[in-house]
Amino acid sequence: MWLRLGALATVLAALAVAAWPVSGQARFPTESEQGAPPDEWLSYGHDDRLTNSVPGFLRPRSLARLWRVTLDGQAFGSPLYFRGTVYVATEAGSLYAFEAATGALRWRDQLNAVQELPDGCGTWGITSTPTIYPELNAIFAIGGDGLLHSIDLKTGAERPSFPLRLIDRPAVEYVWGGLRIVAGTLYVPIAAYCDETGTPEDTADGRIVALDLATMSMSFLDTVPGPGNLGGVWGYGGVSYDGRHLYAGVGNAFSEDGEDAGYGDHLIQFTPAPSLQVVASNKPAEVSPTGDEDFGAAPLLFQPKGCPPLAAANNKSGYAFVWRRSKIADGPLVTFGLGDGVSEFVGSPSWSDALGLLVFAEAKVGNAPGDEGVAAFRVARHCRFVEAWRTPTGTGIQTAPLLVGSVVFTGAGSGGLYALGAATGAVLWHEETAEPASAPLIEGDNRIFAPVGSSLEAIGNP
């Protein structure tokens, strides 16, 4: 279930695109401002729909590195941006705050949120993306020790009543997915480290924890009923929200009833806390009931012109799926065969309302090993998805694409950093990096912030 580094790609998968008519479908209220305003980046994916898209204008051909700082460990979670400060967490268990304009260190908290595991599973710190809650002037983060931290944005000091123990078995359970606050409730997805299995006491119990930040009361959604049976929610985006329901992709179960027991290997749609009731779910036929083919992605929520409200998610099998949100249980309306079925196809797609463009990273673009890159699709009449372009970028983990105006940015694993023209996919700018770019890029104040290995870079127009 787990993945830090992508494998080399070897087989070209066929692209299957379906279309469907739209008739009599009530339109949801607008979601274009669901989540953070354009000049803030408060959680993974920028907004609650995980669009990874913001307006803006950067001159790609004159982009340059504005500053670079060294971190005490690699960053896998997305940076965050709020009022002139960029925040980033590391696998060494630290949380940093830098001045966005200069890279000057404002504060650093060594949270000691590290867990060292036996049997080759490694040392783990903070993989999940923290979340900023302006109402409390706080940033929330959790790492390998299972303690939820609430840190003052300006001073870096721990807030009263924190840290709070959220995981009682930190050597068994871990948070991969980004934290998200919806209507004053913090949602934390729980998963496993390396899918270790044994007795229920030795096996992670996948679930979603909802913490009411006003009352500090908790509620839970057990993705596979019963103790110690996996079913982790581990996609880097955590959960997404459309103003009515929350959505998550679930990993495989460990059960006599199969790996798809309960909501194992399913996309789920559920009500906000405190009820946390699953109202619809689906495991597409292309997702095998055996093997490690689960959802390593949180669902993107989007609505192209002329379409009903949709949800899209990648599956490790190499397929991406699009569902009608009002009929999740009916199965996908569109299936894209984008991965090679060998390299785990994880991460979330991105969407631009302004461009009408759906963009995937880590897609196959050729027959040779390592021919991976970015694939983009436009939405034609009658809600038909039509491939616009594919551009090779590199191998290994390729982060969720970032759309800024008419430019697509991506951290392309071994390929470094890229800026692509949204119209054609042409390479407009490229920076080779000594270490892989393994965490999502974000935008703030007309700058791109890119975690690269054990460093953080700011990129923009001088």
Summary of the structure (lengths in Angstrom):
residues: 462
radius of gyration: 20.1
end to end distance: 41.9
largest distance: 59.1
contacts: 1769
relative contact order: 0.17
helix: 4%
strand: 39%
